[in-house]
Amino acid sequence: MATMIAARLHAYGSPMTLDRIEVPEPRPTDVLVEVKACGVVPNLARVVSNFFGSLTPDNKMMPPLPAIFGLDPTGVVAKVGAQVFSIRPGDRVYVNPARSCGSCKMCRSGKELDCPSFTLQGYFGRSQDIMRAYPYGGLAQFITAPASALVKLPDNVSFEAAARLGYLGTAYAAMKKIGVGPGQTLLINGISGQLGLNAAQLALAMGATKILGTGRKQALLDRVKALAPRRIDVLSVPDAPTQGVGPANPDPLVVWARKATEGHGVDGMIDCLPPGAPAGAMMRALFCLRRGGRAVNVGAVLETLPLNAFWMMTNRIGLQGSVWFTTGEGEEMAAMAGAGTLDLSALEHRVSPLSKVNEVLASMDARDGGFTNFVIDPTRVD
């Protein structure tokens, strides 16, 4: 085919339109992928409304217009560049959208996620040059990407399930940083959301002995617990910390976490709360850590945390941020899913044709927490 259909954004804050454009030609180290499914993240609605443009008035974090979004594409390799040797047409793949400059000190050290030009293809980033070099997101029938970005998919992993690898990988890379594994107790703050549910599925696969989770809706929490009733415990908590917490009125979340860990506190905590969550809701989860416990943030709470450096120092608390995941980590997750240790059967795929992309973005609040998996099928434009 000489042309393809792509959903393109011509003005931030406006609907996307279906445009017919030329099918791109892969460069020597790139591949051309025919997209079969693309995951849609709830944050995309905020991005296309120019959220990051409002933070950086020069719009340097946003793709140049017209832009093709789509963060989590999966599909079949249609063509490979002349210098691609181990990928073949017909391979089933997930395209990791993480892009780096490839030549800075961080990239040369194998730390591409720490590249100052780190950019997410089909989303936003720090480099206009990279966005121009890879302008095709997953909301198009074909995309080009570096061969090094491909995660090969086992036959038993559907394109729709693989389109969730962005959330899965974000949680997986973060939990590796804090040593989640056998003998460890993990608290997932916001376990029933899209990031949190995937963190729970991965924690089970990684061998965490005990998984504690917080959320607001008891019905969703009960569904999460049902994934592994002997290893998962859940607690419904309000958005904001309990008022008047102190020695005579301890925080019920901290009390619950310590009771579940013989009074010590949890070994690790991953915060999956969304940007609009209050800082206090993240802080109370931090206070559930044992002495020497480690926490990682992937949910991007925007409000400034009231951190007490003396408390962190004297209790040897570790806290770090984590963004995205490497292609190697994607391969590890694909292998776990292929072997059946990572069970993705709880995901409920809601698949829509490319022509319905604007309707999908407008309806993403109508979801069953993290269980709903929004997917666009670019092969359908009806």
FENURRA-V484697 format. One record per backbone hydrogen bond with DSSP energy under -0.5 kcal/mol. NH is the residue of the N-H (numbers start at 1). CO is the residue of the C=O. If there is no record, write none. Layout:
# FENURRA-V484697
((NH;CO) (NH;CO))
This chain:
# FENURRA-V484697
((4;21) (6;19) (7;139) (8;6) (8;17) (9;67) (10;8) (13;48) (14;11) (17;8) (19;6) (19;17) (21;4) (21;19) (23;2) (30;27) (31;145) (32;79) (33;31) (33;143) (34;76) (35;33) (35;141) (36;74) (37;74) (38;376) (39;72) (40;374) (41;39) (44;41) (45;42) (46;42) (47;43) (48;44) (49;45) (50;47) (51;46) (54;50) (55;51) (56;52) (59;56) (62;59) (63;123) (66;9) (67;9) (68;135) (69;67) (70;122) (72;39) (74;37) (75;93) (76;34) (77;91) (78;32) (79;32) (81;30) (83;28) (84;81) (85;83) (90;77) (91;88) (93;75) (94;151) (95;73) (96;94) (96;149) (99;119) (108;104) (109;105) (110;107) (111;106) (114;111) (115;112) (118;115) (119;99) (120;124) (121;97) (121;119) (123;120) (124;120) (125;61) (126;118) (131;127) (132;128) (133;129) (134;130) (135;132) (137;135) (138;70) (139;69) (140;138) (141;5) (143;33) (145;31) (147;29) (149;146) (150;147) (151;94) (152;150) (153;92) (157;154) (158;156) (162;158) (163;159) (164;161) (165;162) (167;164) (168;164) (169;165) (170;166) (171;167) (172;168) (173;169) (174;170) (175;171) (176;172) (177;173) (178;174) (179;176) (180;175) (184;181) (186;210) (187;268) (188;186) (188;212) (189;187) (189;270) (190;188) (190;214) (191;188) (191;214) (192;214) (193;190) (197;193) (198;194) (199;195) (200;196) (201;197) (202;198) (203;199) (204;200) (205;201) (206;202) (207;204) (208;203) (209;181) (209;184) (210;184) (211;231) (212;186) (212;210) (213;233) (214;188) (215;235) (218;216) (221;217) (222;218) (223;219) (224;220) (225;221) (226;222) (227;224) (228;225) (231;228) (232;228) (233;211) (235;213) (237;215) (245;242) (246;249) (249;246) (255;251) (256;252) (257;253) (258;254) (259;255) (260;256) (261;258) (262;259) (263;258) (264;261) (266;288) (267;185) (268;185) (269;294) (270;187) (271;269) (271;296) (272;189) (272;270) (277;274) (281;278) (282;278) (282;279) (283;279) (284;280) (285;281) (286;282) (287;283) (288;285) (289;286) (290;266) (292;315) (293;290) (294;267) (295;318) (296;269) (297;320) (298;271) (298;296) (299;271) (302;275) (303;277) (307;305) (309;307) (312;308) (313;309) (314;310) (315;311) (316;313) (317;312) (318;293) (320;295) (322;297) (330;326) (331;327) (332;328) (333;329) (334;330) (335;331) (336;332) (337;333) (338;334) (339;335) (340;336) (341;336) (342;336) (343;341) (344;342) (347;344) (348;371) (349;347) (350;373) (351;349) (352;375) (354;377) (354;380) (355;380) (356;353) (357;354) (360;356) (361;357) (362;358) (363;359) (363;360) (364;361) (366;363) (367;365) (369;367) (370;192) (371;368) (372;369) (373;348) (374;372) (375;350) (376;38) (377;352) (378;376) (380;377) (381;379))
